[in-house]
C-alpha cells in the first residue's frame, strides 16, 4: 500500500510544507569552480536581486516576507507566527497534489531531474528567530519525495539526517547534505524507501532522482513525535544546489508573480561575522 500524502503531511512535515506567498521578489545566483573531479557548478538563491526561483515556504497560515536585511548576508525570506510540530521549509513542484495550492508550486532546480543535472549536494542557511517548543532528538533532515502519476501518493521517499541538535540553533546556521545523484548505489547515510515503506534498491536510486517532486529541510528526525506548543519565526537564505555535468546546464527560473527574474553569476556570498556569545 502506497504512502498517502495525508500521512506525509501530518507525520513528516506537520501540514506545513505549502506556504502562503506574497509578491515580493527574491534572488538567484549561479557560479562555477574547479574541483579535483571536474567542474563543480553552484546555483544559489540569495534573494538579493529580486528573483524567487524555489518559492521556499514553511506555513499555509502566514505570509512569506522578503526582508531586505538581516539575512546571511543581505535579504532573506521570513515566515513567523505559526504553530507546528515540525518546522520545515519546502520547495514543491506542480506535480505534487495538482490542483491544490498550485500558486505556491514551481518547477526549479530544487525539484525535477537531479540525475541528469548531476546534483552532488544541497545546502541552505536557516535561522530559528523565535523558538516554539524545542525537544530532544531534533536534528536537521533533508527529505525528497517522488509522487505517483496522480500526485497524491508517494512512489519514493528519501531522507538524510544530520547530527542531533540538543539546543535550538538560534542565529544563521548552514546545513549541508550530500546527494550524489549519479551514484550506482544508495549513498551512505540515506534512508531510501518506496511509498509502501519497503526499502528501495540501488537500481532505483538514480531512477528516483530523475524526478523529485518535493524537497524539504526541517528540524526533526523521521519517526519521532514532537510537541506543538508556541509559535515559530523562521528565516531561510542561500539555498544552494551543487552539481557536476558537462556541458553546464543554464538554470531557467519560472517567472515570479512580479515578473521574469534574471540569473546573475556570483559565488556563494560570505556571511557577516556573528558576535561571540559572552
N, C-alpha and C positions, 0 to 999 in steps of 0.2 A: 504494500500500500504506500503510495507516494505521500511525502510530507506536504501538507496543505499550507498555503500562505498564511491562513489564520494562525496555525500553530507557530509558524516562523515569527509573525509579528508579535504575538503576545508572550512568547517564551524567549526568543533570541533577542529581539530589539524593543520589547515593551511598547509596541504600537507607536513607535516614534520615528520611523525612517522617512516618511514622506512629509517634509516640512512645508509650511506656507511660505511663499516667496514674496518679495517686493520688487520694485522696478529699478533698484539700484544696480549699477554695473560692477563687474569685477575685472580681474586681470589674469592673463595667461602669459607665461614666458616659456621660451624653449631655448636650448643651447646644446652644445656637444663638447665632449672632452675625449681624450685618448686614454685607453687603459691597456693593460698588457694583453687582453683578449680581443682587442679591436676597438672600434668606435663605440663609445657609450654615450647615448643621447638622453637628454633630460627635458621633460615637459613639465613646467611648474606654473601653478596658478597662484599668483601673488596678490591679486585684487587691486593693484596699484594703477593700472591703465584702463580701467573701465570695461573689462570683459568678465563673463560669467560662464565658463565652459562646463564645469561639473555640476552646477546647481546643488552643491553640498548642503544638506539640511538635516535637522535633527528633531523637529517637532511639527505636528499638524496644527498646534493651537496658538502659536505665536509667530510674528513676522520675522523674516530674516533681515537683519540690519547691516548695511555696509558702513562700517566705522572707518573714517578717513585716517585715523591714527590709533596707536596702541597695539598694533599688530607686531609681527616678528621679522622685520620692522614694518612700518607703514600701515596700509589699510588691511582690514580683515573682516570676516563675517562673524556676527554675533547673534545668538539666539538665547533668550532668557525668560524666566518667569513661568516655566512649565515643570510638571512633575513626571517622573518616570523611574522605573526600577533600574533601567539600563540606559544611561546616557550614551547616545550613538549618533555619529554623523554618517550619512549615506549619499551616494550618487547613484541614481536609478535610471535605467533605460526605458523607453516606451514599450518594450516587450514585457515589462513587469506589470501585471494587473492592468492590461489595456482597458481604457475607458474609466479608470478610477484615478482621480487627481492627475490627469495627464499633463496639466500645465507645469508640473514640477518634475517632469521626467525629461531626459535629454540623452541623445547619443553623443558620446565624447570618448576621449582616450581612457577615461576611468572605467568604462564598461566596453563591451564589444569584443573584438578579436585580439586577445592578448598573445596568442600563439604566433600568428603571422607578424604581429608587431615586435615580438621578441622581448616581452617585458621581463626584466630581471629583478625589479624591486619596486616597492611603493613606500613613500614616507609622507608624513604630514606633521605640521606643528599644531598642537592643541593646547588650549588654555582653559582650565577649570576656574572660572572667575568667581563663581559662587557655588559652594558645595551644598547639596541637599542632604542626603544621608550616605556616608561612606561606610563600608563594611570590610571586614577581612575577606580575602580571596577575590578581590577585584584585580584586574590586570587589563592592559590594552590588547584587544583582539581584532584582527582583520578577518572579515568574513566575506566570501564570494559565493554568489548564487547563480546557477543557470536554471531557468524555468522551462517547463514543457511548452508544447505548441499553444496551449490555452493561455499561458502566462499566470495561472493561478495555482499550479503545483510545481514542486521543486524536482528537477532532474538530478542536479548535483549540488552539494554543499561542501565548502572547504573553509577551514579556519586555521589561523596561526596565532598563538597567544604568547605574548612577551612575559617576562618575569612579573611576579606579584608586586602590587603597589600597596604596601601596608598603610600608607598615608595618602591623602588626596594630593595629586600633583598640581598644586596651585601655581600659576605662572606658566609661561610658554615652555613647552617641552616638545622635543622632536621624537617621533615614534617611527621606526624603520622596520619594514618587513621584507624578507627575501621571497621571491616568487619563482623565478626560473621556469618560465612558461614553456621553453623548448626542452626541458629535461625529459629523458626517456623513462624516468621513474618518478614516483611521488617524492618531492624533496623532503629532506629531514625536517621535522618539526611541524609538518602539516597534518591535520586530521581531515581526510577526504572521504566522503560518503555519498552514496546515491540517495535519492529522495525518500526511499523506503527505509533508510537508516543502515543498510548493509554497506560494508567497506567498498570504496571504489578501487579500481585496479590501476597499475602503472599505465596500461594501454589507454585507459580512459582519461588520464590526467591532461594530456595535450588536447584531446577532444573536448573536454570540459572547458579549457581556457580559450578555445576558438570562439566561445560566445558567453561572455559574462553579462548578466542582466542586472545585478545589484552588487555594489561594492560598499562595504560599511566598515567603520572603525569605531569601536566603542570601549567603554570601561566596564568590562565584565569577563567572566570565564564561562564558556559553554557548559551547561548542565548545572550551574549554580543559581540559587534564588537569592534575591536581594530586597531589602526594604525600599519602599517608595515614598517616604515621608519628605516633606520640604520641597523646595523648588531649586532648579539649576539655572546658572548662567554660563554659557559655553562659548568659546571662540575657536575659529579654525583659520589657518593660513598656510600657504606654501605646500599645497598638495602636489606631490612630485611623483611622476612615473619615469623610471629609468628603463631604457630598452636598448637592445643591440640588434640592428638589422642593417642590411645594405641592399639597395640604396635607402637612405634615411627617409622615412615617411614624413610628409608635411601635415601637421595637425590642421584640420579644418573645423573650427568651432561652429556649432549651431547658433544662429543669432539669438541674443537675449531679447526680452520684451522691449528693451530700449533701443535696439538697433543691431547692426552687424559688428561684432567685436573684431579687433585685429590681433595678430600674434607678433610679439616683439621678442627677438633673440636676446637672451640675457642669462648669465649664470645665476645659480641659486643665491638669493640675497644673503648678506651677512647680518645675522641678528644683532640687535643692540645689546651691549653687555648689561646683565642684570645685577643689581646690588646684592652683595652677600649678606644673608640674614645675620643680625647680631645676636 
